[in-house]
Amino acid sequence: MPIAAAWSAGLIGVDSVPVPVAAAISDGPPTTTTVGNSAAVPQETKDRIRAAVRNSRVRWPDTTVVLEVSSAATTADPAFDLALAVAVLVADGEVPPHRVAEAALIGELAFDGKLRSVRGVLPRLLAVRRSGLRRAVVPTDALGEAALVPDLEVRGATSLNEVLGWLRGDGDVLAVPDIATRNGPADPPDLANVVGQAEARRALEVAAAGGHHVLLVGPVGSGKTTLAKSLAGILPPLTVEQALESAAIHSAARSLTDNPALATVPPFSAPHHTISVPALVGGGAGLARPGAISAAHHGILFLDNVCEFATNRLEAVRAALYQGEIRLTRRDMTVRFPARFQLVLACVQMVTDRSYSRLHLPGVLASTQLPLFILDGYHPPTYPRAIPETYRTLKTPQRQSGPPAWHACQAARWRGR
């Protein structure tokens, strides 16, 4: 009975584990069966890889094919398709086995043999690197995020035929990452360009230095959102490990750009007050994906119009502040989403008891036992006004030129009032 094995990687929340798969060819009727963890290889997976192999003009075994996926894979995952197909063809003698043992194969196969991208390529490859493997083949669409993993040789393929050509010794058939065309992250708003709001800017400096949470109170148009976005610009840059962890979360949520650069600016997440609880904390059918809270990991979670958030949404935020992570327990597993962030709240003037009751102060927020700055966010500046040197030196020399030209238009409007 010819047997062959290959490596893939399974996704559990934003974490991943290397998953070995195996295939065996035995005498018997032309069927495809599974042993062991049958939940990881449903019937649709068998039909998909069989059709992909045949439509790639490669012979599928006309005897019994037995597939096995390690118990480390808790649910069905289309990322195993490529590894299973290659394991079958190695066991059948269609391709040599020497390159299969040293590379992880990740990707979903279409009926025509094309290779499709899957969620969470970045955390999967981080697990592959930790396991000791030094090569990986991924879909070309995911090659940009795969290149973010250091100390790992990654190649991109568009079809099963390209992967088979590489396994047969054609080293030029697979694509290599194009580092020169990476899309860099957008710079956050510069706090030096915020004119006026001296007390609010000072509070943001204190919050950034001490890791405090901030509550900005003021009417519409007073600059609460701009101040909240500017906080990311004065926070310390992310380390390489923090940047990889943040990028892995966005990869699992499929919110990374096509060819991303490793962002060192802390992330900024601003969910709307109508967001559902699963979208806020994570979840969904099949493989659970992270929510808006985890998207702010190592960064800022901004809740604008916080008085409009329902009680269960605020309770979810409070629980994340307490634990530093979100745990979703299902029948077969418990999924963990990291959630260490700096909370910035904003609302209009709260002058009624109903507003305070809706915000649940001191219920939800005061129970966190974390300091909050309650500010009046409305201070019309007096023009002309020079920006203090303290705020000019917050950014790099290329961005210390003061406010942009449109501040002059604002000054003219203020003088006419």
KEKE-969137 format. One record per residue (C-alpha): residue in one letter; x, y, z. Coordinates in pm, whole numbers, plus 50000, padded with zeros to 5 digits. Example, Ala and Ser with C-alpha at 12.3 -4.5 7.8 and 13.67 -1.06 7.14 Angstrom:
2
["A"; [51230; 49550; 50780]]
["S"; [51367; 49894; 50714]]
This chain:
417
["M"; [50000; 50000; 50000]]
["P"; [50182; 50319; 49884]]
["I"; [50166; 50595; 50146]]
["A"; [50266; 50963; 50124]]
["A"; [50246; 51257; 50364]]
["A"; [50247; 51636; 50330]]
["W"; [50227; 51940; 50554]]
["S"; [49960; 52208; 50581]]
["A"; [49841; 52442; 50859]]
["G"; [49506; 52481; 51032]]
["L"; [49352; 52800; 51167]]
["I"; [49199; 52823; 51515]]
["G"; [49085; 53180; 51576]]
["V"; [49399; 53382; 51510]]
["D"; [49627; 53098; 51615]]
["S"; [49744; 52817; 51391]]
["V"; [49897; 52472; 51418]]
["P"; [50090; 52264; 51163]]
["V"; [49869; 51986; 51031]]
["P"; [50018; 51673; 50870]]
["V"; [49801; 51502; 50609]]
["A"; [49850; 51161; 50449]]
["A"; [49717; 50957; 50160]]
["A"; [49729; 50585; 50089]]
["I"; [49652; 50392; 49770]]
["S"; [49509; 50043; 49823]]
["D"; [49350; 49772; 49614]]
["G"; [48977; 49804; 49590]]
["P"; [48697; 49983; 49411]]
["P"; [48761; 50340; 49286]]
["T"; [48644; 50530; 49593]]
["T"; [48782; 50800; 49824]]
["T"; [48747; 50744; 50198]]
["T"; [48878; 50904; 50516]]
["V"; [49010; 50765; 50843]]
["G"; [49066; 50930; 51176]]
["N"; [48943; 51290; 51187]]
["S"; [48671; 51256; 50922]]
["A"; [48516; 51594; 51013]]
["A"; [48821; 51769; 50864]]
["V"; [48766; 51604; 50522]]
["P"; [48398; 51630; 50426]]
["Q"; [48261; 51485; 50104]]
["E"; [48284; 51818; 49924]]
["T"; [48660; 51827; 49987]]
["K"; [48704; 51483; 49830]]
["D"; [48500; 51584; 49524]]
["R"; [48690; 51912; 49492]]
["I"; [49042; 51768; 49494]]
["R"; [48944; 51480; 49263]]
["A"; [48796; 51722; 49008]]
["A"; [49098; 51955; 49039]]
["V"; [49344; 51671; 48971]]
["R"; [49152; 51538; 48671]]
["N"; [49099; 51883; 48519]]
["S"; [49473; 51945; 48556]]
["R"; [49524; 51655; 48314]]
["V"; [49678; 51435; 48580]]
["R"; [49560; 51079; 48637]]
["W"; [49357; 51017; 48951]]
["P"; [49409; 50668; 49099]]
["D"; [49146; 50420; 48980]]
["T"; [49162; 50224; 49306]]
["T"; [49074; 50305; 49667]]
["V"; [49221; 50631; 49800]]
["V"; [49235; 50674; 50177]]
["L"; [49287; 51025; 50319]]
["E"; [49391; 51118; 50671]]
["V"; [49413; 51458; 50841]]
["S"; [49572; 51499; 51184]]
["S"; [49346; 51551; 51483]]
["A"; [49509; 51894; 51526]]
["A"; [49255; 52011; 51265]]
["T"; [48929; 52053; 51456]]
["T"; [48704; 52152; 51164]]
["A"; [48693; 52129; 50786]]
["D"; [48934; 52375; 50628]]
["P"; [48971; 52432; 50252]]
["A"; [49338; 52521; 50307]]
["F"; [49412; 52146; 50325]]
["D"; [49309; 52086; 49962]]
["L"; [49651; 52141; 49805]]
["A"; [49836; 51923; 50057]]
["L"; [49582; 51640; 50021]]
["A"; [49597; 51646; 49641]]
["V"; [49978; 51642; 49641]]
["A"; [49985; 51358; 49896]]
["V"; [49759; 51149; 49671]]
["L"; [49976; 51212; 49363]]
["V"; [50299; 51135; 49551]]
["A"; [50151; 50809; 49678]]
["D"; [50046; 50726; 49321]]
["G"; [50396; 50799; 49189]]
["E"; [50299; 51100; 48975]]
["V"; [50546; 51339; 49146]]
["P"; [50868; 51281; 49346]]
["P"; [50847; 51304; 49724]]
["H"; [51173; 51480; 49815]]
["R"; [51038; 51840; 49813]]
["V"; [50706; 51754; 49976]]
["A"; [50860; 51668; 50312]]
["E"; [51028; 52008; 50354]]
["A"; [50748; 52247; 50253]]
["A"; [50403; 52343; 50379]]
["L"; [50130; 52348; 50113]]
["I"; [49839; 52587; 50177]]
["G"; [49551; 52668; 49946]]
["E"; [49203; 52577; 49827]]
["L"; [49157; 52401; 49494]]
["A"; [48885; 52491; 49246]]
["F"; [48728; 52236; 49012]]
["D"; [48945; 52357; 48724]]
["G"; [49267; 52315; 48922]]
["K"; [49313; 52683; 49007]]
["L"; [49450; 52769; 49349]]
["R"; [49237; 52998; 49566]]
["S"; [49343; 53204; 49863]]
["V"; [49220; 53124; 50215]]
["R"; [49180; 53320; 50535]]
["G"; [49468; 53353; 50777]]
["V"; [49766; 53278; 50554]]
["L"; [49992; 53490; 50777]]
["P"; [49917; 53312; 51110]]
["R"; [49937; 52977; 50932]]
["L"; [50287; 53055; 50807]]
["L"; [50395; 53178; 51149]]
["A"; [50301; 52834; 51283]]
["V"; [50488; 52669; 50995]]
["R"; [50801; 52866; 51082]]
["R"; [50775; 52771; 51449]]
["S"; [50751; 52403; 51352]]
["G"; [51092; 52414; 51184]]
["L"; [50986; 52407; 50818]]
["R"; [51159; 52665; 50600]]
["R"; [50952; 52655; 50280]]
["A"; [50588; 52718; 50197]]
["V"; [50372; 52733; 49885]]
["V"; [50064; 52957; 49896]]
["P"; [49821; 53100; 49640]]
["T"; [49965; 53393; 49446]]
["D"; [49689; 53621; 49579]]
["A"; [49823; 53568; 49932]]
["L"; [50191; 53601; 49844]]
["G"; [50210; 53959; 49971]]
["E"; [50109; 53880; 50328]]
["A"; [50307; 53554; 50321]]
["A"; [50624; 53756; 50253]]
["L"; [50582; 53933; 50588]]
["V"; [50697; 53620; 50774]]
["P"; [51074; 53638; 50832]]
["D"; [51308; 53341; 50793]]
["L"; [51069; 53154; 50564]]
["E"; [51102; 53094; 50191]]
["V"; [50760; 53142; 50032]]
["R"; [50649; 53085; 49673]]
["G"; [50319; 53160; 49503]]
["A"; [50121; 52938; 49266]]
["T"; [49808; 52998; 49061]]
["S"; [49722; 52636; 48985]]
["L"; [49788; 52278; 49085]]
["N"; [49994; 52224; 48769]]
["E"; [50243; 52492; 48878]]
["V"; [50288; 52323; 49215]]
["L"; [50340; 51986; 49047]]
["G"; [50597; 52141; 48812]]
["W"; [50788; 52281; 49110]]
["L"; [50780; 51942; 49283]]
["R"; [50923; 51782; 48968]]
["G"; [51222; 52018; 48973]]
["D"; [51115; 52326; 48777]]
["G"; [51230; 52597; 49018]]
["D"; [51121; 52895; 48806]]
["V"; [50754; 52808; 48770]]
["L"; [50645; 52957; 49105]]
["A"; [50620; 53330; 49177]]
["V"; [50841; 53508; 49430]]
["P"; [50732; 53800; 49651]]
["D"; [50770; 54149; 49505]]
["I"; [50887; 54351; 49803]]
["A"; [50933; 54671; 49601]]
["T"; [50559; 54713; 49539]]
["R"; [50439; 54677; 49895]]
["N"; [50161; 54913; 50003]]
["G"; [50277; 55104; 50309]]
["P"; [50032; 55193; 50586]]
["A"; [49874; 55539; 50586]]
["D"; [50014; 55783; 50840]]
["P"; [49775; 55876; 51124]]
["P"; [49667; 56239; 51170]]
["D"; [49938; 56450; 51327]]
["L"; [49854; 56589; 51670]]
["A"; [50073; 56889; 51583]]
["N"; [49815; 56986; 51320]]
["V"; [49533; 57012; 51575]]
["V"; [49497; 57382; 51649]]
["G"; [49332; 57470; 51978]]
["Q"; [49202; 57202; 52212]]
["A"; [49502; 57250; 52440]]
["E"; [49347; 57062; 52731]]
["A"; [49240; 56773; 52511]]
["R"; [49584; 56747; 52350]]
["R"; [49748; 56749; 52691]]
["A"; [49512; 56474; 52806]]
["L"; [49604; 56264; 52503]]
["E"; [49973; 56304; 52583]]
["V"; [49913; 56188; 52939]]
["A"; [49697; 55900; 52816]]
["A"; [49962; 55791; 52565]]
["A"; [50237; 55805; 52828]]
["G"; [50042; 55614; 53093]]
["G"; [49819; 55389; 52884]]
["H"; [49503; 55553; 53018]]
["H"; [49159; 55543; 52862]]
["V"; [48992; 55864; 52750]]
["L"; [48635; 55990; 52740]]
["L"; [48586; 56297; 52518]]
["V"; [48264; 56491; 52571]]
["G"; [48162; 56768; 52333]]
["P"; [47917; 56872; 52062]]
["V"; [47927; 56757; 51702]]
["G"; [48217; 56910; 51510]]
["S"; [48434; 56983; 51812]]
["G"; [48712; 56748; 51693]]
["K"; [48659; 56438; 51905]]
["T"; [48718; 56194; 51618]]
["T"; [49024; 56383; 51492]]
["L"; [49175; 56383; 51840]]
["A"; [49108; 56010; 51880]]
["K"; [49277; 55930; 51547]]
["S"; [49571; 56154; 51640]]
["L"; [49639; 55945; 51949]]
["A"; [49782; 55667; 51731]]
["G"; [50049; 55908; 51606]]
["I"; [50200; 55968; 51950]]
["L"; [50184; 55611; 52077]]
["P"; [50510; 55412; 52062]]
["P"; [50560; 55225; 51733]]
["L"; [50488; 54854; 51733]]
["T"; [50771; 54608; 51766]]
["V"; [50819; 54348; 51494]]
["E"; [50643; 54080; 51699]]
["Q"; [50355; 54315; 51785]]
["A"; [50322; 54417; 51419]]
["L"; [50314; 54052; 51311]]
["E"; [50052; 53971; 51573]]
["S"; [49836; 54263; 51462]]
["A"; [49877; 54169; 51095]]
["A"; [49784; 53807; 51176]]
["I"; [49456; 53925; 51327]]
["H"; [49371; 54126; 51015]]
["S"; [49475; 53831; 50799]]
["A"; [49235; 53602; 50986]]
["A"; [48963; 53864; 50935]]
["R"; [49061; 53905; 50566]]
["S"; [49108; 54280; 50606]]
["L"; [49471; 54304; 50487]]
["T"; [49553; 54481; 50161]]
["D"; [49673; 54283; 49860]]
["N"; [50045; 54352; 49908]]
["P"; [50083; 54490; 50260]]
["A"; [50388; 54626; 50436]]
["L"; [50445; 54549; 50802]]
["A"; [50271; 54837; 50982]]
["T"; [50443; 54982; 51287]]
["V"; [50166; 55236; 51358]]
["P"; [49921; 55110; 51625]]
["P"; [49591; 55001; 51465]]
["F"; [49275; 55209; 51497]]
["S"; [48933; 55043; 51509]]
["A"; [48611; 55246; 51519]]
["P"; [48297; 55028; 51510]]
["H"; [47956; 55190; 51459]]
["H"; [47709; 55184; 51747]]
["T"; [47476; 54957; 51544]]
["I"; [47738; 54680; 51521]]
["S"; [47625; 54331; 51621]]
["V"; [47782; 54142; 51908]]
["P"; [47946; 53876; 51683]]
["A"; [48096; 54151; 51465]]
["L"; [48226; 54324; 51778]]
["V"; [48377; 54027; 51965]]
["G"; [48423; 53782; 51676]]
["G"; [48258; 53459; 51570]]
["G"; [48054; 53355; 51269]]
["A"; [47975; 53023; 51105]]
["G"; [48252; 52777; 51030]]
["L"; [48597; 52908; 51118]]
["A"; [48543; 53189; 51369]]
["R"; [48697; 53519; 51269]]
["P"; [48806; 53808; 51493]]
["G"; [48585; 54112; 51548]]
["A"; [48632; 54488; 51581]]
["I"; [48769; 54463; 51935]]
["S"; [49052; 54231; 51834]]
["A"; [49123; 54451; 51531]]
["A"; [49234; 54715; 51785]]
["H"; [49485; 54481; 51954]]
["H"; [49802; 54678; 52039]]
["G"; [49618; 54991; 51926]]
["I"; [49309; 55204; 51985]]
["L"; [48942; 55109; 52008]]
["F"; [48730; 55419; 51945]]
["L"; [48361; 55414; 52037]]
["D"; [48198; 55726; 51898]]
["N"; [47848; 55813; 52021]]
["V"; [47908; 55570; 52305]]
["C"; [47570; 55655; 52462]]
["E"; [47404; 55484; 52163]]
["F"; [47578; 55149; 52219]]
["A"; [47352; 54881; 52364]]
["T"; [47426; 54739; 52707]]
["N"; [47548; 54400; 52581]]
["R"; [47798; 54573; 52348]]
["L"; [47945; 54776; 52636]]
["E"; [47955; 54465; 52854]]
["A"; [48155; 54289; 52582]]
["V"; [48405; 54577; 52578]]
["R"; [48428; 54569; 52958]]
["A"; [48499; 54194; 52958]]
["A"; [48774; 54242; 52700]]
["L"; [48930; 54516; 52914]]
["Y"; [48927; 54286; 53216]]
["Q"; [49077; 53978; 53051]]
["G"; [49289; 54120; 52769]]
["E"; [49141; 53860; 52535]]
["I"; [48811; 53724; 52407]]
["R"; [48725; 53354; 52443]]
["L"; [48454; 53195; 52231]]
["T"; [48363; 52845; 52346]]
["R"; [48205; 52605; 52101]]
["R"; [48131; 52235; 52107]]
["D"; [48468; 52118; 51979]]
["M"; [48705; 52396; 52082]]
["T"; [48762; 52729; 52252]]
["V"; [48879; 53011; 52027]]
["R"; [49098; 53287; 52170]]
["F"; [49116; 53638; 52023]]
["P"; [49374; 53880; 52176]]
["A"; [49227; 54212; 52287]]
["R"; [49473; 54448; 52457]]
["F"; [49389; 54799; 52348]]
["Q"; [49353; 55159; 52461]]
["L"; [48990; 55268; 52485]]
["V"; [48878; 55610; 52361]]
["L"; [48513; 55704; 52407]]
["A"; [48332; 56004; 52264]]
["C"; [47982; 56141; 52305]]
["V"; [47793; 56470; 52287]]
["Q"; [47713; 56676; 52596]]
["M"; [47543; 56447; 52848]]
["V"; [47302; 56672; 53035]]
["T"; [47016; 56434; 53109]]
["D"; [46988; 56144; 53345]]
["R"; [46886; 55927; 53050]]
["S"; [47222; 55986; 52880]]
["Y"; [47413; 55879; 53189]]
["S"; [47184; 55580; 53233]]
["R"; [47240; 55472; 52871]]
["L"; [47617; 55501; 52914]]
["H"; [47590; 55303; 53239]]
["L"; [47828; 55521; 53434]]
["P"; [47950; 55412; 53681]]
["G"; [47820; 55064; 53590]]
["V"; [48013; 54936; 53290]]
["L"; [48299; 55183; 53269]]
["A"; [48363; 55269; 53632]]
["S"; [48363; 54900; 53720]]
["T"; [48678; 54859; 53510]]
["Q"; [48867; 55050; 53782]]
["L"; [49071; 55222; 53513]]
["P"; [49130; 55599; 53497]]
["L"; [48922; 55805; 53255]]
["F"; [48972; 56165; 53144]]
["I"; [48634; 56333; 53109]]
["L"; [48688; 56636; 52888]]
["D"; [48489; 56913; 52729]]
["G"; [48587; 56874; 52367]]
["Y"; [48465; 57216; 52245]]
["H"; [48719; 57499; 52264]]
["P"; [48702; 57741; 51967]]
["P"; [49060; 57855; 51903]]
["T"; [49161; 58219; 51887]]
["Y"; [49335; 58295; 51558]]
["P"; [49605; 58364; 51464]]
["R"; [49757; 58106; 51696]]
["A"; [50104; 57948; 51676]]
["I"; [50143; 57582; 51756]]
["P"; [50357; 57530; 52067]]
["E"; [50697; 57380; 52005]]
["T"; [50598; 57087; 52228]]
["Y"; [50357; 56960; 51966]]
["R"; [50584; 57039; 51672]]
["T"; [50844; 56796; 51803]]
["L"; [50605; 56505; 51846]]
["K"; [50664; 56378; 51491]]
["T"; [50956; 56327; 51258]]
["P"; [51134; 56631; 51106]]
["Q"; [50956; 56575; 50774]]
["R"; [50623; 56637; 50946]]
["Q"; [50708; 56932; 51172]]
["S"; [50595; 57202; 50931]]
["G"; [50292; 57303; 51134]]
["P"; [49926; 57302; 51029]]
["P"; [49832; 57280; 50661]]
["A"; [49715; 57571; 50452]]
["W"; [49347; 57502; 50502]]
["H"; [49380; 57620; 50862]]
["A"; [49396; 57975; 50718]]
["C"; [49047; 57924; 50575]]
["Q"; [48924; 57810; 50915]]
["A"; [49081; 58119; 51073]]
["A"; [48899; 58344; 50828]]
["R"; [48569; 58180; 50913]]
["W"; [48631; 58216; 51286]]
["R"; [48718; 58584; 51250]]
["G"; [48393; 58644; 51061]]
["R"; [48176; 58498; 51337]]
